Amino acid sequence: MDLTPIWLTLKLAGITTLLLLTFGLPLAWWLSKKRSLVKIIIEAIITMPLVLPPSVLGFYLLLAFSPQHGVGKWLHDNFNLQFVFSFEGLVLASVIYSMPFMISPVKSAFQQLPASLSQASYTLGKTQWQTLRQVLLPNIKPSLLTAIVLTFAHTLGEFGVVLMIGGNIPGVTRVASIAVYDSVEQMDYAAANNYSLILFAITFILVISVFVYNKYQVKSSLE
């Protein structure tokens, strides 16, 4: 069995999760503060991947970043960047598609924290960034871990959106979910089963780890 699709999938999930951690945490913190029309619109846009069919999102990403027109043409002509049918395109699509799985749990956790935590931190002279990093994030570790695992696991199973923008190029964009589909199309059920079992095992271990960690955290807080 060719394990390249598995390694490519793990690489994609890891990069997607790291990118969403980098800008998703500050964005979730900002969204958790006082509501405004702008924030409502941004939240609605972030939530769209949850309700849109993946193929629809992938189709519009394909149009937007096509090197023949629009943003894609501008990026290609000025920076020689091409997101369509490339691994970079998979990363872009995965970040957009998995964004609600990172931002929503973290935003909800921030909103549940008492405002006195931030106020006390500011009183002690800490900046907003120091307050976020040293005070708020340590208090939402279970939710943060859940968001990380959900983002990683969700990226592992992406199919429609990555197929639309990345195609099916072996070693470049052929991730595990597409390999499963290809194997079934070729009636190679043994290969499809192997890919599926690996994805299932990885996801199951991740989810179980979150439940065990959260249970341990609750038990520790009660002692």
N, C-alpha and C positions, 0 to 999 in steps of 0.2 A: 504493500500500500504506500502511495506517495504521501508523505507527511508534510509536504510543502504548503498545502492549503491550511493545515492546522497551525503551522508556525506563522504563516502570513496573517491568519485570523488573530492569533495571540498578540502579534506585533501591532496590528491595527487597533485592537482593544486597549492595549497598554498606552499607545500614543494618544488615542482618543480620551482616555481617562485622565492622563496627565494634563492634556490641554484644557479639558473642562475643569480640572482642579485649579489650574492657574488663573483662569479668568472667571470661572463659574462661581467660586466662593465669594470674591468681592461683589460680583453681580447679584448673587443671592442675598448678600448682606444689605446691599443698596435697595433691593426690591422689598426687603422686610421692613424697611423704615416707613415713614409717613407716606400714605397713598397719594397718588396723583394720576391724572389722565394719561400722562406719558408712561408711567409705570404700568398702568392697566393695559395699555396697548402693547408694551414690550412683553408683559406676561402672556398675553393672548398669542403673540407671535411665537414665543418659546413653547407654548402648550400645543400649538398646531400639529407637530409631528405625532402627538398622541391620538389624534382623531383623523388625520389625513391618511389615506392608503399610502403605503411606502412607495408604490410605483408612481403615484401622482407627485410626491415630493421629489423623487428621483428624476422624473420627466422635466420638471421645472428647473431643477439644478442642471440637468443636461442642456436645456435651452439657454440658461443664464451664462453658463461657463463654456459653451461651445466656442472653439477658436474662430468660427466663421462670423460671429456677430456678438454685440453686447459687451458685457463685462469680460467674457472669455476672450474676445478678440482684442480688447484693450490690453489685457494681461499678457496675451501671447505676443502682440506686436511690440510692447514696451519693455517687458521683462522676460520674454521667452518662457512664460509659465503656461502649462497646459494641465488643466484639472480633469478633462474628459479622458476616460480610458487610461488612467494612471493611478498609482497608489496614492498620490497626493489628493486626487479626487475622492478616493475612498475615505481618506481622513476627513476631508471637508464635509462630505455627506454624513459620515458617522458622528462628527461633532454636532452638526445641526440636528440629526435624528435622535441622538441620545441626550441632548441638552436638558430636556425636562426631567430626566431621571437623576441628573446631578443637582439641578437647581431647586426643584420643588421640595424634596425632603429637607435640604439645608435651609431654605427660606422659611419653611414651617418651623424648624427647630429654632432659628433665630427669633422668630416672632413669639415663641413660647418662653423665651428668657425674660426675666424681670428687667425692666428699664433701669433699675437701681444698679445693676452690674456695670453698665456702661457709664452711668453717672458717677459712680464711685471711682472708676478708672480715670475718667477725665479730671475729677477732683484731685487725684494723685499726680496729675501732670502728664499722663500718657496721651499720645496722639491717637487719632482714629485707627491708624494702621496697627499701632501697638496694642490698642484695645481689642481689635479684631483677632490678632495673632496670639496674644498672651492671655486674654480674658475670655472672649466669647467662644473661640474654637475649642479650647479644652472642655468647655461645658456642653458641647454638642457632639462629642466623639461618637456615640452610638448612631446618631443620625448621619453623621459624616461618613462613617464606615458603610452604613446601608446605602448611601448615595454612590459611593465608590464601587461597591459590589454590583449594584443595579446597573450602573453605567457600563461596567466591564462586561457583565453577563449579557446585557441587552445588545452590546456591540458584537458579541460572539455570534448571536443568532440573526443578525441583519441579513436580509436577502434582496427584497425588491429594490430598495434604494441604492444599494451598492451595485446591483446588476445593471440598473439603468444608467448610472454615471460611469461605472468602471468596466462594464462588460464582463467577459469571461476569458481573460488572458492568463494562461498558465504561468505561475511564478511572479505575476505582477498584480493581478486583480482577482484571481480565482481563489476566493476564500472558501472556508469549509462548508458553509451553507450552500454555495453554488456547486461545490464538489459533490455534495449529497444529491442535489437535483440532477446533475450530469450523470451520476452513477445510476440513478433510477431510470433516467431516459435511455441509458444504454443497457438497462436490465441487469446491471451488475449490483445485485442486491447485497452481496457480501461487502463490497466496498462502501456502499451507502450505509450499511449497518455499522461498519467500523467507524466511519466519520461521525455518525450520529451518536454512537456510544461514547466516543471521546468528548464530544460537545456536552452530552448529558452529564458525564462524570465530572467534568470541570465545573459546570454550572451548579450541580448538586453540592459539590464540596464547598463552593463559594457561599451558597445560600445557607448551608448548615453551619458554616463558620460564623456567619453573621448572627444567627440565632443563638449559638453557644456563647458568643462574646456578649451579646446584649443580655442574656440570662445571667452571665457572670457579673456584669455591671450592676444589674438590678439587685442581685444578691449582696454584692459588696456595699452598695449604698444603704442597704437595710441593716447591715451589721454595725 
